[in-house]
Amino acid sequence: MVTQLLGFIGVSLAVICTPGPDTALTVRNALADGRRGGIWTAAGISLGQCVWTIAASVGIAGLVYASEPAFVVLKYLGAAYLMYLGVQSLRAAWRGGEDVPDTSKSAVVTPLRALSQGLINDLANPKMAAFFMSLLPQFAPGDGGALPVMLVLGLVFCLLTFAWLVLYSVVIDKARTLIIRAWFRRGMDMVAGGVLVAFGARLALADR
C-alpha cells in the first residue's frame, strides 16, 4: 500500500507540476490580487477536482465521458470559459495603466470570484473526468474496497494541487515590487491571457 501511495504521489506531482490551464488561471488571479487571489483560485480548482474525484469513484464521470453530447457540450463550455478569461487578461494588458504603489487597494478579483473561476475552470473541463477515470483505478485494489481508496487518492491529488498552486501564488506575491510596475504587469497579463486562450482553443479542438 505504501509503495502504491508513493507511486501515485510521484505520478501526481509529475502531472501537477506541468503547467496547464489551472496554473495559468492561478497566475492570472495572483497577478490581479496577489497571494489572496491565487490561493482562492487554487481552492476553487481543488474543490473542482474533489467533485471529479467523487464522480470518477462512483462512476458518474464515466457516464459523462461515454455520452458524446454531454462530453462535447462540456468541452466547448470549458473551452469558451478559458478563452473568455484569456481575453479579459489581454484586454487588461491592452488598456495598460500606471504603476500601482499599493495593489491591495486596486484588487480586481474578489475571493468569491477567484474561487468560482477555479471551480468552473475544472468542472467545465471533461478532460478532468477522463484523467481521474484513468488515474485513480490504476492504484485502487481490484478485489473490493476500491471506492474508499479512490476517494483517498483523489483527495491526496487535490491537496497536492492546492499546495503547488499556493506556492505559485506566494512566489508571485513576493515579487510584488516588480509586478506593480505597469510595463511588467502588462507583459504578464499578455502572457497569461495568451496561454489561457491557447488552452481553450486546444481543448475545443481536441478529440477524446
Secondary structure as UniProt FT lines:
FT   HELIX           2..16
FT   HELIX           21..58
FT   HELIX           60..66
FT   HELIX           68..95
FT   HELIX           103..105
FT   HELIX           111..123
FT   HELIX           126..135
FT   HELIX           136..139
FT   HELIX           146..174
FT   HELIX           176..179
FT   HELIX           182..205
//
